[in-house]
């Protein structure tokens, strides 16, 4: 029973490591795209987010929303990273006790 549990925990740790890697790659690509958008400030971004509304969002608000999104995503990714480390160590401990 312990060997089966160790195999499942090791598989879950591997899946979580892949998730962390893909999340990090996505975060990096999205961050570069966001920096390009913030530098160019195209009109279609303002139109897409609030249309032709006269009280539309300012570029500072867009920047704040982006920083908030990336900050929350980094916190979630950090929680996944800690869980992946814990699962890896637990799987290693379970394999040793067999």
C-alpha positions as CSV (number, residue, x, y, z in Angstrom):
1,X,0.0,0.0,0.0
2,X,2.8,2.4,0.9
3,X,4.5,1.8,-2.5
4,X,1.3,2.7,-4.4
5,X,0.9,5.8,-2.3
6,X,4.5,6.8,-3.0
7,X,3.9,6.3,-6.7
8,X,0.7,8.5,-6.7
9,X,2.4,11.2,-4.7
10,X,5.4,11.2,-7.0
11,X,3.1,11.5,-10.0
12,X,1.2,14.4,-8.4
13,X,4.4,16.1,-7.6
14,X,5.6,15.8,-11.3
15,X,2.3,17.1,-12.5
16,X,2.5,20.1,-10.2
17,X,6.1,20.8,-11.3
18,X,4.9,20.9,-14.9
19,X,2.1,23.3,-13.9
20,X,4.6,25.6,-12.1
21,X,6.9,25.5,-15.2
22,X,4.0,26.3,-17.6
23,X,2.7,29.0,-15.2
24,X,6.2,30.6,-15.0
25,X,6.5,30.6,-18.8
26,X,3.0,32.1,-19.3
27,X,3.7,34.7,-16.7
28,X,6.9,35.7,-18.4
29,X,5.3,36.0,-21.9
30,X,2.3,37.9,-20.5
31,X,4.6,40.3,-18.6
32,X,6.6,41.1,-21.7
33,X,3.4,41.6,-23.7
34,X,2.1,43.9,-20.9
35,X,5.3,45.9,-20.9
36,X,4.9,46.4,-24.7
37,X,1.3,47.5,-24.3
38,X,2.2,49.9,-21.5
39,X,5.0,51.4,-23.6
40,X,3.0,51.8,-26.8
41,X,-0.4,52.7,-25.3
42,X,-2.5,51.8,-28.4
43,X,-6.0,53.2,-28.7
44,X,-7.6,49.8,-29.2
45,X,-6.7,48.8,-25.6
46,X,-8.7,51.7,-24.2
47,X,-11.5,51.0,-26.7
48,X,-11.6,47.3,-25.8
49,X,-11.7,47.8,-22.1
50,X,-14.3,50.6,-21.8
51,X,-15.5,51.5,-25.3
52,X,-16.3,55.1,-26.1
53,X,-17.4,55.9,-22.5
54,X,-16.3,59.4,-21.6
55,X,-15.3,58.4,-18.1
56,X,-13.0,55.7,-19.4
57,X,-10.1,54.2,-17.4
58,X,-6.8,56.0,-17.4
59,X,-3.5,54.4,-18.3
60,X,-2.5,54.6,-14.7
61,X,-5.6,52.5,-13.8
62,X,-4.6,50.0,-16.5
63,X,-1.2,49.8,-15.0
64,X,-2.6,49.3,-11.5
65,X,-4.9,46.5,-12.7
66,X,-2.0,44.8,-14.5
67,X,0.2,45.0,-11.4
68,X,-2.6,43.6,-9.2
69,X,-3.2,40.7,-11.6
70,X,0.5,39.8,-11.9
71,X,1.0,40.1,-8.2
72,X,-1.9,37.7,-7.4
73,X,-0.8,35.3,-10.1
74,X,2.7,35.3,-8.6
75,X,1.3,34.5,-5.2
76,X,-0.7,31.6,-6.6
77,X,2.3,30.3,-8.5
78,X,4.4,30.6,-5.2
79,X,1.8,28.5,-3.4
80,X,1.9,25.9,-6.2
81,X,5.7,25.9,-5.9
82,X,5.7,25.3,-2.2
83,X,3.1,22.5,-2.6
84,X,5.3,20.9,-5.4
85,X,8.4,21.0,-3.1
86,X,6.4,19.5,-0.2
87,X,5.0,16.7,-2.4
88,X,8.4,15.9,-3.8
89,X,9.9,15.6,-0.4
90,X,7.0,13.6,0.9
91,X,7.3,11.2,-2.1
92,X,11.0,10.8,-1.4
93,X,10.3,10.0,2.2
94,X,7.6,7.5,1.3
95,X,10.0,5.8,-1.1
96,X,12.7,5.5,1.6
97,X,10.4,3.9,4.1
98,X,9.4,1.0,1.7
